[in-house]
């Protein structure tokens, strides 16, 4: 997944720097008008790239990393993402506990089973 994102970012970066020769500059793609969600994600990618360039002084065009280094970076990013997801999951479960305590007992059991199945 991260490798796909890196490739997409590379293509987007290449297109933004040279839209006339970039592989995304076909007539169909050039005429494409992305929706607000796609535009928001693209803006976030661009902001993140600019932040990374300012913070680390380099970008994804760097040549000092080999494939295993990139895999290591991707693993670390995914480990962070899993931690964030676990935090969000626990927060949601804590928010549901007061709600479950207010429900009659027979309604609580299906809700608990549903959460365990997810």
Contact map, one row per residue, 1 for C-alpha under 8 A:
1111100000000000000000000000000000000000000000000000000000000000000000000000000000000000000000000000000000000000000000
1111110000000000000000000000000000000000000000000000000000000000000000000100000000000000000000000000000000000000000000
1111111000000000000000000000000000000000000000000000000000000000000000000100000000000000000000000000000000000000000000
1111111100000000000000000000000000000000000000000000000000000000000000000000000000000000000000000000000000000000000000
1111111110000000000000000000000000000000000000000000000000000000000000000000000000000000000000000000000000000000000000
0111111111000000000000000000000000000000000000000000000000010000000000000000000000000000000000000000000000000000000000
0011111111100000000000000000000000000000000000000000000000000000000000000000000000000000000000000000000000000000000000
0001111111110000000000000000000000000000000000000000000000000000000000000000000000000000000000000000000000000000000000
0000111111111000000000000000000000000000000010000000000000000000000000000000000000000000000000000000000000000000000000
0000011111111100000000000000000000000000000000000000000000010000000000000000000000000000000000000000000000000000000000
0000001111111110000001110000000000000000000000000000000000000000000000000000000000000000000000000000000000000000000000
0000000111111111000000010000000000000000000000000000000000000000000000000000000000000000000000000000000000000000000000
0000000011111111100000000000000000000000000000000000000000000000000000000000000000000000000000000000000000000000000000
0000000001111111111001000000000000000000000000000000000000000000000000000000000000000000000000000000000000000000000000
0000000000111111111111111000000000000000000000000000000000000000000000000000000000000000000000000000000000000000000000
0000000000011111111000000000000000000000000000000000000000000000000000000000000000000000000000000000000000000000000000
0000000000001111111000000000000000000000000000000000000000000000000000000000000000000000000000000000000000000000000000
0000000000000111111111000000000000000000000000000000000000000000000000000000000000000000000000000000000000000000000000
0000000000000111111111011000000000000000000000000000000000000000000000000000000000000000000000000000000000000000000000
0000000000000010011111001000000000000000000000000000000000000000000000000000000000000000000000000000000000000000000000
0000000000000010011111101000000000000000000000000000000000000000000000000000000000000000000000000000000000000000000000
0000000000100110011111111000000000000000000000000000000000000000000000000000000000000000000000000000000000000000000000
0000000000100010000011111100000000000000000000000000000000000000000000000000000000000000000000000000000000000000000000
0000000000110010001001111100110000000000000000000000000000000000000000000000000000000000000000000000000000000000000000
0000000000000010001111111110110000000000000000000000000000000000000000000000000000000000000000000000000000000000000000
0000000000000000000000111111110000000000000000000000000000000000000000000000000000000000000000000000000000000000000000
0000000000000000000000001111111000000000000000000000000000000000000000000000000000000000000000000000000000000000000000
0000000000000000000000000111111100000000000000000000000000000000000000000000000000000000000000000000000000000000000000
0000000000000000000000011111111100000000000000000000000000000000000000000000000000000000000000000000000000000000000000
0000000000000000000000011111111100000000000000000000000000000000000000000000000000000000000000000000000000000000000000
0000000000000000000000000011111110000000000000000000000000000000000000000000000000000000000000000000000000000000000000
0000000000000000000000000001111111000000000000000000000000000000000000000000000000000000000000000000000000000000000000
0000000000000000000000000000001111100000000000000000000000000000000000000000000000000000000000000000000000000000000000
0000000000000000000000000000000111111110000000000000000000000000000000000000000000000000000000000000000000000000000000
0000000000000000000000000000000011111110000000000000000000000000000000000000000000000000000000000000000000000000000000
0000000000000000000000000000000001111111000000000000000000000000000000000000000000000000000000000000000000000000000000
0000000000000000000000000000000001111111100000000000000000000000000000000000000000000000000000000000000000000000000000
0000000000000000000000000000000001111111110000000000000000000000000000000000000000000000000000000000000000000000000000
0000000000000000000000000000000001111111111000000000000000000000000000000000000000000000000000000000000000000000000000
0000000000000000000000000000000000011111111100000000000000000000000000000000000000000000000000000000000000000000000000
0000000000000000000000000000000000001111111110000000000000000000000000000000000000000000000000000000000000000000000000
0000000000000000000000000000000000000111111111000000000000000000000000000000000000000000000000000000000000000000000000
0000000000000000000000000000000000000011111111100000000000000000000000000000000000000000000000000000000000000000000000
0000000000000000000000000000000000000001111111110000000000000000000000000000000000000000000000000000000000000000000000
0000000010000000000000000000000000000000111111111000000000000000000000000000000000000000000000000000000000000000000000
0000000000000000000000000000000000000000011111111100000000000000000000000000000000000000000000000000000000000000000000
0000000000000000000000000000000000000000001111111110000000000000000000000000000000000000000000000000000000000000000000
0000000000000000000000000000000000000000000111111111000000000000000000000000000000000000000000000000000000000000000000
0000000000000000000000000000000000000000000011111111100000100000000000000000000000000000000000000000000000000000000000
0000000000000000000000000000000000000000000001111111110000000000000000000000000000000000000000000000000000000000000000
0000000000000000000000000000000000000000000000111111111000000000000000000000000000000000000000000000000000000000000000
0000000000000000000000000000000000000000000000011111111111100000000000000000000000000000000000000000000000000000000000
0000000000000000000000000000000000000000000000001111111111100000000000000000000000000000000000000000000000000000000000
0000000000000000000000000000000000000000000000000111111111000000000000000000000000000000000000000000000000000000000000
0000000000000000000000000000000000000000000000000011111110000000000000000000000000000000000000000000000000000000000000
0000000000000000000000000000000000000000000000000001111111100000000000000000000000000000000000000000000000000000000000
0000000000000000000000000000000000000000000000000001111111100000000000000000000000000000000000000000000000000000000000
0000000000000000000000000000000000000000000000000001110111111100000000000000000000000000000000000000000000000000000000
0000000000000000000000000000000000000000000000001001100111111100000000000000000000000000000000000000000000000000000000
0000010001000000000000000000000000000000000000000000000001111100000000000000000000000000000000000000000000000000000000
0000000000000000000000000000000000000000000000000000000001111110000000000000000000000000000000000000000000000000000000
0000000000000000000000000000000000000000000000000000000001111111100000000000000000000000000000000000000000000000000000
0000000000000000000000000000000000000000000000000000000000001111110000000000000000000000000000000000000000000000000000
0000000000000000000000000000000000000000000000000000000000000111110000000000000000000000000000000000000000000000000000
0000000000000000000000000000000000000000000000000000000000000111111111000000000000000000000000000000000000000000000000
0000000000000000000000000000000000000000000000000000000000000011111111000000000000000000000000000000000000000000000000
0000000000000000000000000000000000000000000000000000000000000000111111100000000000000000000000000000000000000000000000
0000000000000000000000000000000000000000000000000000000000000000111111110000000000000000000000000000000000000000000000
0000000000000000000000000000000000000000000000000000000000000000111111111000000000000000000000000000000000000000000000
0000000000000000000000000000000000000000000000000000000000000000111111111100000000000000000000000000000000000000000000
0000000000000000000000000000000000000000000000000000000000000000001111111110000000000000000000000000000000000000000000
0000000000000000000000000000000000000000000000000000000000000000000111111111000000000000000000000000000000000000000000
0000000000000000000000000000000000000000000000000000000000000000000011111111100000000000000000000000000000000000000000
0110000000000000000000000000000000000000000000000000000000000000000001111111110000000000000000000000000000000000000000
0000000000000000000000000000000000000000000000000000000000000000000000111111111000000000000000000000000000000000000000
0000000000000000000000000000000000000000000000000000000000000000000000011111111100000000000000000000000000000000000000
0000000000000000000000000000000000000000000000000000000000000000000000001111111110000000000000000000000000000000000000
0000000000000000000000000000000000000000000000000000000000000000000000000111111111000000000000000000000000000000000000
0000000000000000000000000000000000000000000000000000000000000000000000000011111111100000000000000000000000000000000000
0000000000000000000000000000000000000000000000000000000000000000000000000001111111110000000000000000000000000000000000
0000000000000000000000000000000000000000000000000000000000000000000000000000111111111000000000000000000000000000000000
0000000000000000000000000000000000000000000000000000000000000000000000000000011111111100000000000000000000000000000000
0000000000000000000000000000000000000000000000000000000000000000000000000000001111111110000000000000000000000000000000
0000000000000000000000000000000000000000000000000000000000000000000000000000000111111111000000000000000000000000000000
0000000000000000000000000000000000000000000000000000000000000000000000000000000011111111100000000000000000000000000000
0000000000000000000000000000000000000000000000000000000000000000000000000000000001111111110000000000000000000000000000
0000000000000000000000000000000000000000000000000000000000000000000000000000000000111111111000000000000000000000000000
0000000000000000000000000000000000000000000000000000000000000000000000000000000000011111111100000000000000000000000000
0000000000000000000000000000000000000000000000000000000000000000000000000000000000001111111110000000000000000000000000
0000000000000000000000000000000000000000000000000000000000000000000000000000000000000111111111000000000000000000000000
0000000000000000000000000000000000000000000000000000000000000000000000000000000000000011111111100000000000000000000000
0000000000000000000000000000000000000000000000000000000000000000000000000000000000000001111111110000000000000000000000
0000000000000000000000000000000000000000000000000000000000000000000000000000000000000000111111111000000000000000000000
0000000000000000000000000000000000000000000000000000000000000000000000000000000000000000011111111100000000000000000000
0000000000000000000000000000000000000000000000000000000000000000000000000000000000000000001111111110000000000000000000
0000000000000000000000000000000000000000000000000000000000000000000000000000000000000000000111111111000000000000000000
0000000000000000000000000000000000000000000000000000000000000000000000000000000000000000000011111111100000000000000000
0000000000000000000000000000000000000000000000000000000000000000000000000000000000000000000001111111110000000000000000
0000000000000000000000000000000000000000000000000000000000000000000000000000000000000000000000111111111000000000000000
0000000000000000000000000000000000000000000000000000000000000000000000000000000000000000000000011111111000010000000000
0000000000000000000000000000000000000000000000000000000000000000000000000000000000000000000000001111111100010000000000
0000000000000000000000000000000000000000000000000000000000000000000000000000000000000000000000000111111100000000000000
0000000000000000000000000000000000000000000000000000000000000000000000000000000000000000000000000011111110110000000000
0000000000000000000000000000000000000000000000000000000000000000000000000000000000000000000000000000111111110000000000
0000000000000000000000000000000000000000000000000000000000000000000000000000000000000000000000000000001111111000000000
0000000000000000000000000000000000000000000000000000000000000000000000000000000000000000000000000000000111111100000000
0000000000000000000000000000000000000000000000000000000000000000000000000000000000000000000000000000001111111110000000
0000000000000000000000000000000000000000000000000000000000000000000000000000000000000000000000000001101111111111000000
0000000000000000000000000000000000000000000000000000000000000000000000000000000000000000000000000000000011111111100000
0000000000000000000000000000000000000000000000000000000000000000000000000000000000000000000000000000000001111111110000
0000000000000000000000000000000000000000000000000000000000000000000000000000000000000000000000000000000000111111111000
0000000000000000000000000000000000000000000000000000000000000000000000000000000000000000000000000000000000011111111100
0000000000000000000000000000000000000000000000000000000000000000000000000000000000000000000000000000000000001111111110
0000000000000000000000000000000000000000000000000000000000000000000000000000000000000000000000000000000000000111111111
0000000000000000000000000000000000000000000000000000000000000000000000000000000000000000000000000000000000000011111111
0000000000000000000000000000000000000000000000000000000000000000000000000000000000000000000000000000000000000001111111
0000000000000000000000000000000000000000000000000000000000000000000000000000000000000000000000000000000000000000111111
0000000000000000000000000000000000000000000000000000000000000000000000000000000000000000000000000000000000000000011111
